[in-house]
């Protein structure tokens, strides 16, 4: 079984050297990696490894003029010394490998029972660490949908929404990453005008697991500050069981409904009892409400006045915003979850 993976753009070839050395007198501050620029190597990367005393250095090379075999023990040790600035450093080379900073993505995010995610779905140059973040997001988006389907709570159609939501993000981020990589390697410092928070958290989803998505754009200009169907649920401060919490703390292992109307809470409790679906409801307001709107911002941020309710998915994205449309709260909620979970059979 194969999924096409056309390369969108050629990249820069890199050689990485894994080595052991005692750098305790030099590394005085922990970091994931350092970017190094010197006369011997040009642009290079010095990377922290989880194993104590083990490190990696990476530099660009031209495979048309050099081979991996040209990076022998002597040359590698010289590169390590140049990278660290320690000409007499004692080190042991563990491994040498080459790779390419390219841009590519899977043509489809599903083929039968196969769902590519992370590096099997997309690769980009490491500018901004977008590959790591999007890989985690892929797994997060797929896992809750798989779990509900395998438990018999969602139709198989829900699994198709993984690709519908995540596949459009890849080419959009590809443009961002290539622009950042160009700015990092050759442009002036102020030419990198991308906002990291928007790139990581600003995507909008469009699929059958979202009811009436608010935006057609894959990325908004900023992170959503108000609740929008298809966007990441926004932050608002609340008081819950005597503690100050963010709305974001509520969304992790179940569907969550927020409303100021007790009838919605009762409807959710009935749906959860009958179906076993992981769904919770919170009454937002003042006084005896389960969630107290202490800063008086949740009401406007989520638009939950009158008989309106907001449903947020287990991944923290807004799935539905609405009220009762010519039916009871229970019937309306059953129709909403029927659509969100893949069809009326649910």
Buried (B, 14 or more C-beta within 10 A) or exposed (E): EEBEBEEBBEBBBBBBBBBBBEBEEEBEEEEEBBEBEEEEBEBBBBBBEEEEEBBBBBBBBEEEEEEEEEBEEEEBBEBBBBBBEBEEBEBEBBEBEBEBBBBBBBEBBBBEEEBBBBEBBBBBBBBBBBBEBBBEBBEEBBBBBBBBBEEEBBBEBBBBBBBBBBBBBBEBBBEBBBBBBBBBEEEEEEEBEBBBEBBBBBBBBBBBBBBEBBBEEBBBEEBBEBBBBBBBBBBBBBBBEEEEBEBBEBBEEBBBBBBBBEBBBBBBBBBBEEBEBBBBBBBBBEEEBBBBBBEEBBBEBBBBEEBBBBBBBBBBBBBBBBBBEEEEBBEBBBBBBBBBBBBEEB
